[in-house]
Amino acid sequence: MRYYQLMTQRCRRGLLQTGLIWLAGLAFPLSAEPIHHITIDGDFSDWAGVPSHYDPVAGPGVLHHGIPDTHDTDHKLPGDIPAYVAHPDVDLVEFKFTHDQSNLYAYFRATGVIGRGSPEKGRYYVIVTLDVDNNETTGYALNEGGYYPTSSGYDMNMEVEYYRDQYNTGHYLNHGARNQAELDAAIQDQTNGIVRILPGSYKYYSQWVWFDSSSEGDFHLPPPDADSSITFVADKGPVYQGIIHIAHSADGHEVEMVAPFRGFMRDASGEPIVKLGKTLKLSFSLEASGELAPGGEWASDTGDPIVGYYLSPFTKPNLQIAPSLQDHHVVLSWDSGARGMVLKQTLTLTDPDWQVVNGSQITNRIELPATAASAFFRLEEP
């Protein structure tokens, strides 16, 4: 839960504003970045205001948390130390993540060329792996797929595959199955637009392309997504291009991609798996086959996870309080983009009893009588 709190004293002569306090009721680090609208066109200037995360530049002896920075994908156990592989095309060195009201955006920069592969059989993957429920007992651990440094709890991916040096598919993945029977059940749910976030594994997963068309995909989805359809896909084609898009810099070292919320589907109650107000953990990886690498080996590079990324609908609600033009009243107001938040009030912070200010959910302005007593206010997301 996330909220903003304003400590005020309401009195007959006017208003004393004693400070704005930001509080977050979560036990782990929270990164609530402002909304950014990114155009996927290969012009990266609209990423300028998005914070960067960095990964080492790979080379012999360069370690990332004790793991060779670019490494083989053959090791699978949590404590394994994979072998160094010289593969500059997967050497992730910078990554960013942001969102707007309906899309997730990812940025990658590598030492080599992202997406490059041999025309005969090269494969390349641009991967963002998501923990969508903040629960490490669901999903899978990265090491199961040969990704290091490892971490756990990842349920879904937004991903682009290149095959034979060409864009192949932009798809969503669900890792919510541990055997074939569970995978079959998951796929059956997904034909009806339902994703269940369950314990999973790397081996048993489904992947699909989402189309904003009721007929382009193999499975027409039910309401409220009746204008959409999906097709399940496998590695190496055939080519299906849906709502996930990617664009490259001229030199190929940078890419930007978008994955709309809707492609992650809904839970059994009809709630979107990814929506504003949710908190995500995110892992960025690049992976490729080795035809163009010096040693001819598959390799990958994974960045440190972004933990506690909050899909905030605004930067700050900007809660303010001021005297009313009418005597003996004060006005609390907040940005129109924060409409839908709930204003709450308590008379003390020692043992607070937060009470909803009636009517605040449908507005961004409340007028209250001034009193001699102190009062404390906060805006809280429902």
Backbone torsions as a table, in degrees:
resi	resn	phi	psi	omega
1	MET	NA	145.6	-178.3
2	ARG	-132.2	137.0	179.0
3	TYR	-151.6	161.8	176.6
4	TYR	-118.9	139.3	-172.0
5	GLN	-126.3	133.0	178.0
6	LEU	-120.2	121.7	-180.0
7	MET	-93.1	123.2	-175.4
8	THR	-137.2	160.2	169.2
9	GLN	-121.8	120.0	177.5
10	ARG	-94.5	129.4	-178.6
11	CYS	-144.7	167.8	-173.0
12	ARG	-67.7	-27.3	-176.5
13	ARG	-90.3	-2.9	179.6
14	GLY	144.5	-134.3	-168.4
15	LEU	-142.0	134.3	170.8
16	LEU	-112.7	116.2	177.4
17	GLN	-100.9	115.9	-171.8
18	THR	-103.6	1.9	173.8
19	GLY	145.9	154.1	176.9
20	LEU	-110.2	125.7	-175.5
21	ILE	-121.2	127.2	176.0
22	TRP	-97.1	129.5	-179.7
23	LEU	-130.9	147.3	176.5
24	ALA	-133.8	127.9	-176.6
25	GLY	-94.1	48.4	179.7
26	LEU	-127.1	147.6	-173.6
27	ALA	-86.3	-8.3	-177.8
28	PHE	-120.1	165.6	-178.2
29	PRO	-57.5	140.5	-176.0
30	LEU	-119.8	129.0	178.7
31	SER	-118.2	93.8	-178.1
32	ALA	-101.7	86.9	-176.8
33	GLU	-81.3	151.4	175.9
34	PRO	-66.3	158.2	176.0
35	ILE	-63.0	136.5	172.6
36	HIS	-128.3	130.8	174.8
37	HIS	-94.0	113.4	-176.0
38	ILE	-108.4	131.5	174.2
39	THR	-97.5	125.2	-176.0
40	ILE	-86.6	88.3	-173.6
41	ASP	-140.8	3.8	-178.2
42	GLY	83.7	0.8	172.2
43	ASP	-101.2	113.3	-169.9
44	PHE	-95.0	11.8	-178.5
45	SER	-65.5	-27.8	-179.4
46	ASP	-76.4	-1.3	173.7
47	TRP	-92.3	-1.3	-171.1
48	ALA	-58.0	-34.8	-177.6
49	GLY	-90.2	4.3	-178.5
50	VAL	-95.9	128.8	-177.7
51	PRO	-60.9	145.4	178.4
52	SER	-95.5	148.5	168.8
53	HIS	-119.3	142.6	-172.4
54	TYR	-121.2	150.7	177.9
55	ASP	-128.9	148.8	-176.9
56	PRO	-60.0	151.5	168.7
57	VAL	-78.8	121.3	-171.1
58	ALA	-71.3	160.5	175.9
59	GLY	173.0	169.0	178.2
60	PRO	-56.4	126.2	178.9
61	GLY	84.2	-3.2	178.3
62	VAL	-83.5	117.3	-175.7
63	LEU	-111.2	149.4	175.5
64	HIS	-125.1	104.4	-173.8
65	HIS	54.2	41.3	177.2
66	GLY	82.6	3.3	-178.5
67	ILE	-112.4	136.7	172.0
68	PRO	-53.5	135.1	-169.7
69	ASP	-63.9	-46.7	169.2
70	THR	-108.7	131.7	-166.4
71	HIS	-150.1	170.0	178.6
72	ASP	-69.0	165.0	179.7
73	THR	-111.9	16.9	-177.2
74	ASP	-85.4	-25.6	-178.6
75	HIS	-80.6	139.2	-173.2
76	LYS	-129.3	-15.4	-174.5
77	LEU	-84.9	150.7	-175.0
78	PRO	-56.0	-37.6	-177.2
79	GLY	-92.0	4.8	-178.7
80	ASP	-66.2	149.7	170.7
81	ILE	-114.2	100.3	-178.4
82	PRO	-67.3	164.0	-178.2
83	ALA	-84.7	147.0	176.3
84	TYR	-65.3	137.0	173.4
85	VAL	-128.3	127.2	176.5
86	ALA	-78.9	103.0	-177.6
87	HIS	-147.1	83.0	-174.2
88	PRO	-60.0	-25.7	-178.2
89	ASP	-66.6	-21.8	177.6
90	VAL	-105.5	8.8	-177.6
91	ASP	-78.3	88.1	177.5
92	LEU	-66.0	129.1	179.6
93	VAL	-124.6	-19.7	177.8
94	GLU	-152.6	143.1	176.0
95	PHE	-149.5	154.6	-179.3
96	LYS	-141.4	159.3	178.4
97	PHE	-146.3	139.2	175.2
98	THR	-154.5	-178.3	-176.4
99	HIS	-154.2	163.4	165.0
100	ASP	-128.7	-158.4	-173.6
101	GLN	-65.5	-19.6	-174.5
102	SER	-143.6	8.0	-174.9
103	ASN	-140.3	149.3	166.8
104	LEU	-103.3	139.5	-179.0
105	TYR	-125.4	140.8	178.4
106	ALA	-133.1	143.9	178.3
107	TYR	-125.6	135.9	177.7
108	PHE	-129.4	141.3	168.8
109	ARG	-130.4	134.6	-177.1
110	ALA	-127.6	161.4	174.6
111	THR	-64.4	-42.5	-178.7
112	GLY	-98.2	-152.1	-175.4
113	VAL	-101.6	119.9	-179.1
114	ILE	-75.5	129.7	177.8
115	GLY	92.7	-7.3	-175.9
116	ARG	-72.7	142.1	176.6
117	GLY	-162.5	166.9	-178.5
118	SER	-69.3	144.3	178.5
119	PRO	-63.5	-18.5	-177.3
120	GLU	-81.8	-47.5	-175.0
121	LYS	-155.8	14.5	-176.8
122	GLY	-62.9	141.3	176.8
123	ARG	-129.1	141.8	-177.7
124	TYR	-147.3	139.2	-176.5
125	TYR	-129.3	130.9	172.6
126	VAL	-109.2	115.9	-163.1
127	ILE	-129.3	129.7	162.9
128	VAL	-118.7	119.9	-179.2
129	THR	-103.9	136.3	-171.5
130	LEU	-122.8	134.0	163.3
131	ASP	-95.5	109.1	-172.2
132	VAL	-96.3	-3.6	-177.2
133	ASP	-128.9	7.7	179.4
134	ASN	53.0	43.4	-177.4
135	ASN	-137.6	113.7	-176.9
136	GLU	-77.5	-5.9	177.3
137	THR	-87.1	-11.0	173.7
138	THR	-100.8	165.0	179.5
139	GLY	71.4	-147.1	-173.2
140	TYR	-143.7	170.2	176.9
141	ALA	-98.5	141.8	-174.1
142	LEU	-58.5	-34.3	-177.1
143	ASN	-60.6	-24.4	179.0
144	GLU	-60.2	-27.2	177.6
145	GLY	-99.1	6.4	-179.0
146	GLY	84.7	20.0	-179.2
147	TYR	-100.7	130.6	-179.2
148	TYR	-141.0	149.2	-3.1
149	PRO	-62.6	144.1	-174.2
150	THR	-89.3	157.4	168.0
151	SER	-155.3	171.6	-166.9
152	SER	-122.5	168.5	170.7
153	GLY	92.7	17.1	-174.3
154	TYR	-87.5	126.9	-172.2
155	ASP	-104.2	-33.8	-170.9
156	MET	-144.3	161.2	175.0
157	ASN	-127.6	150.6	159.0
158	MET	-114.8	127.4	-161.8
159	GLU	-152.3	146.9	172.3
160	VAL	-122.2	134.6	175.5
161	GLU	-113.1	135.1	169.3
162	TYR	-108.8	138.8	178.5
163	TYR	-137.7	131.3	-178.2
164	ARG	56.4	40.6	174.9
165	ASP	67.7	21.5	178.8
166	GLN	-131.8	150.0	171.8
167	TYR	-59.1	128.1	-177.9
168	ASN	-106.1	-69.0	178.2
169	THR	-141.6	150.3	165.4
170	GLY	-110.6	114.1	-169.0
171	HIS	-138.1	164.7	174.5
172	TYR	-105.5	146.6	177.2
173	LEU	-125.6	149.3	170.8
174	ASN	-124.8	124.9	176.0
175	HIS	-108.1	72.8	-177.4
176	GLY	-126.0	35.9	-179.4
177	ALA	-145.9	147.4	-179.4
178	ARG	-116.8	-4.1	178.9
179	ASN	-156.9	175.4	-174.8
180	GLN	-66.1	-36.9	-179.7
181	ALA	-64.0	-42.4	178.1
182	GLU	-67.2	-36.4	177.5
183	LEU	-65.9	-42.1	177.8
184	ASP	-59.8	-40.6	179.0
185	ALA	-66.7	-39.9	179.3
186	ALA	-63.5	-43.6	179.8
187	ILE	-64.0	-39.3	177.3
188	GLN	-60.7	-44.3	175.9
189	ASP	-59.2	-43.3	-173.8
190	GLN	-69.2	-26.1	173.2
191	THR	-64.3	-17.6	176.4
192	ASN	-106.9	16.2	175.2
193	GLY	79.1	17.5	-175.3
194	ILE	-112.6	129.8	171.7
195	VAL	-117.8	128.4	176.5
196	ARG	-105.2	128.7	-179.8
197	ILE	-89.6	104.9	-170.8
198	LEU	-132.9	167.8	169.3
199	PRO	-55.8	138.7	-175.2
200	GLY	-143.1	-164.9	-179.5
201	SER	-151.6	164.0	175.7
202	TYR	-71.6	-35.3	-172.8
203	LYS	-67.9	-39.7	-174.2
204	TYR	-105.8	104.1	-178.2
205	TYR	-146.6	157.9	173.4
206	SER	-114.3	151.4	176.6
207	GLN	-143.1	139.1	-173.7
208	TRP	-142.5	156.1	170.6
209	VAL	-105.5	133.1	179.9
210	TRP	-100.6	134.9	177.7
211	PHE	-118.7	137.0	172.5
212	ASP	-83.9	57.5	-179.4
213	SER	-156.5	138.5	-179.3
214	SER	-76.5	-13.1	-173.1
215	SER	-120.5	-13.6	-174.8
216	GLU	-71.9	-33.5	178.6
217	GLY	-90.2	171.4	-178.6
218	ASP	-75.7	-26.1	-175.6
219	PHE	-124.3	114.0	177.2
220	HIS	-77.1	126.2	-174.9
221	LEU	-84.9	152.2	179.8
222	PRO	-79.2	169.3	173.9
223	PRO	-57.3	147.8	7.2
224	PRO	-86.0	12.6	-179.5
225	ASP	-110.0	36.6	-172.7
226	ALA	-69.4	-13.1	176.6
227	ASP	-91.5	13.0	-174.8
228	SER	-129.0	165.5	177.3
229	SER	-154.4	164.3	178.8
230	ILE	-132.2	157.4	170.2
231	THR	-131.1	128.4	175.1
232	PHE	-74.9	139.1	-175.3
233	VAL	-128.5	161.1	176.5
234	ALA	-125.7	162.7	178.6
235	ASP	-60.5	146.7	175.7
236	LYS	75.4	20.3	170.7
237	GLY	97.9	175.9	10.7
238	PRO	-71.7	170.4	-174.6
239	VAL	-77.1	127.0	171.3
240	TYR	-135.4	125.4	-179.6
241	GLN	-119.8	110.4	-177.6
242	GLY	-107.7	-126.4	-171.2
243	ILE	-92.2	-10.5	173.4
244	ILE	-82.1	128.5	-179.1
245	HIS	-127.7	154.6	179.5
246	ILE	-141.9	148.0	177.0
247	ALA	-140.6	148.8	-174.5
248	HIS	-110.5	154.9	165.8
249	SER	-72.4	166.6	-178.0
250	ALA	-61.7	-33.9	-179.2
251	ASP	-90.1	-3.8	177.1
252	GLY	81.9	-1.5	-177.5
253	HIS	-79.4	-17.9	-177.7
254	GLU	-125.0	145.8	169.9
255	VAL	-138.5	156.5	171.5
256	GLU	-130.9	140.9	-178.2
257	MET	-137.9	156.6	178.2
258	VAL	-129.3	138.3	173.5
259	ALA	-131.1	105.5	179.1
260	PRO	-61.1	145.1	179.2
261	PHE	-49.6	-43.1	-168.1
262	ARG	-60.1	-27.8	-177.7
263	GLY	-69.0	-16.1	176.1
264	PHE	-78.2	-7.4	177.4
265	MET	72.3	-161.2	-173.1
266	ARG	-128.3	160.0	173.8
267	ASP	-83.1	-178.7	-174.3
268	ALA	-65.3	-21.2	178.6
269	SER	-89.2	-1.9	178.9
270	GLY	94.7	0.1	178.8
271	GLU	-80.5	138.0	177.5
272	PRO	-59.8	139.1	176.6
273	ILE	-63.0	-40.7	177.7
274	VAL	-120.0	124.9	179.7
275	LYS	-157.5	165.0	175.4
276	LEU	-58.1	140.8	-178.4
277	GLY	97.2	-9.9	177.6
278	LYS	-91.6	160.3	178.7
279	THR	-117.9	134.2	-174.5
280	LEU	-120.1	153.1	161.6
281	LYS	-111.5	137.8	-169.7
282	LEU	-132.7	137.9	176.1
283	SER	-126.5	132.7	-179.0
284	PHE	-107.1	132.9	178.2
285	SER	-141.1	148.0	165.0
286	LEU	-118.6	140.3	-177.3
287	GLU	-146.6	142.6	-179.8
288	ALA	-155.5	153.7	170.8
289	SER	-71.9	168.7	-164.4
290	GLY	-103.9	13.2	-174.0
291	GLU	-57.6	-34.9	-177.3
292	LEU	-101.3	1.5	178.8
293	ALA	-84.6	152.4	-177.7
294	PRO	-53.6	-40.4	-178.2
295	GLY	-96.5	-1.3	178.3
296	GLY	73.3	19.2	-175.6
297	GLU	-106.8	147.7	167.2
298	TRP	-57.6	147.5	177.6
299	ALA	-154.1	159.9	175.4
300	SER	-146.3	165.2	175.5
301	ASP	-145.0	129.0	-177.1
302	THR	-123.1	132.9	177.6
303	GLY	-83.1	167.5	172.3
304	ASP	-63.0	141.8	-178.4
305	PRO	-65.6	148.0	168.6
306	ILE	-88.7	112.5	-172.4
307	VAL	-101.8	133.3	174.1
308	GLY	73.0	39.4	176.5
309	TYR	-78.2	115.2	-175.5
310	TYR	-94.8	126.1	179.7
311	LEU	-82.2	75.0	-176.6
312	SER	-76.9	141.8	178.0
313	PRO	-82.1	-1.8	-178.3
314	PHE	-162.3	169.4	179.2
315	THR	-74.6	-60.6	175.7
316	LYS	-144.6	144.3	178.3
317	PRO	-73.5	-13.2	176.3
318	ASN	54.7	53.8	178.7
319	LEU	-65.0	127.4	-178.1
320	GLN	-133.0	157.0	177.4
321	ILE	-139.1	138.4	-175.5
322	ALA	-153.2	157.3	176.3
323	PRO	-64.1	145.3	174.9
324	SER	-79.8	157.7	173.3
325	LEU	-65.8	-21.9	176.1
326	GLN	-89.1	146.5	179.1
327	ASP	-64.1	146.6	170.9
328	HIS	66.2	27.3	175.1
329	HIS	-133.8	153.8	171.1
330	VAL	-128.1	154.5	-178.2
331	VAL	-117.7	125.5	170.4
332	LEU	-103.8	131.4	-178.4
333	SER	-140.2	158.7	178.7
334	TRP	-151.6	166.8	-173.3
335	ASP	-59.2	145.3	-179.8
336	SER	-63.2	-26.9	177.1
337	GLY	-66.9	-16.2	178.4
338	ALA	-96.7	8.1	176.4
339	ARG	-57.0	135.2	-174.3
340	GLY	110.0	-19.3	172.3
341	MET	-73.2	159.1	-175.7
342	VAL	-108.1	126.9	174.7
343	LEU	-84.4	129.7	178.4
344	LYS	-125.3	155.6	-174.4
345	GLN	-136.9	143.0	171.3
346	THR	-141.5	155.9	-179.4
347	LEU	-91.7	-10.8	-179.8
348	THR	-151.2	152.3	174.0
349	LEU	-102.1	-3.7	179.5
350	THR	-69.1	-49.3	174.3
351	ASP	-137.9	73.4	-167.2
352	PRO	-67.1	145.4	174.3
353	ASP	-125.0	86.9	-174.4
354	TRP	-72.9	123.8	-179.5
355	GLN	-118.0	138.1	179.2
356	VAL	-67.2	133.4	171.1
357	VAL	-82.5	112.2	-172.5
358	ASN	-55.3	136.8	176.9
359	GLY	86.6	-5.8	-174.9
360	SER	-70.9	-22.6	-175.8
361	GLN	-67.7	-20.3	-172.7
362	ILE	-111.0	15.0	-177.4
363	THR	-148.5	177.5	170.1
364	ASN	-128.0	25.5	179.2
365	ARG	-153.2	125.2	179.1
366	ILE	-130.4	135.4	176.1
367	GLU	-111.2	128.7	-175.8
368	LEU	-128.1	152.2	175.8
369	PRO	-66.6	140.6	174.2
370	ALA	-79.0	143.5	177.3
371	THR	-135.5	173.2	178.1
372	ALA	-80.5	-12.8	-176.0
373	ALA	-85.7	150.7	172.1
374	SER	-73.7	152.5	176.5
375	ALA	-145.9	151.8	-179.1
376	PHE	-124.0	136.6	-176.3
377	PHE	-125.1	150.7	170.0
378	ARG	-148.3	151.1	171.0
379	LEU	-97.9	135.0	-175.5
380	GLU	-133.0	137.2	176.2
381	GLU	-74.3	135.9	-176.9
382	PRO	-68.0	NA	NA
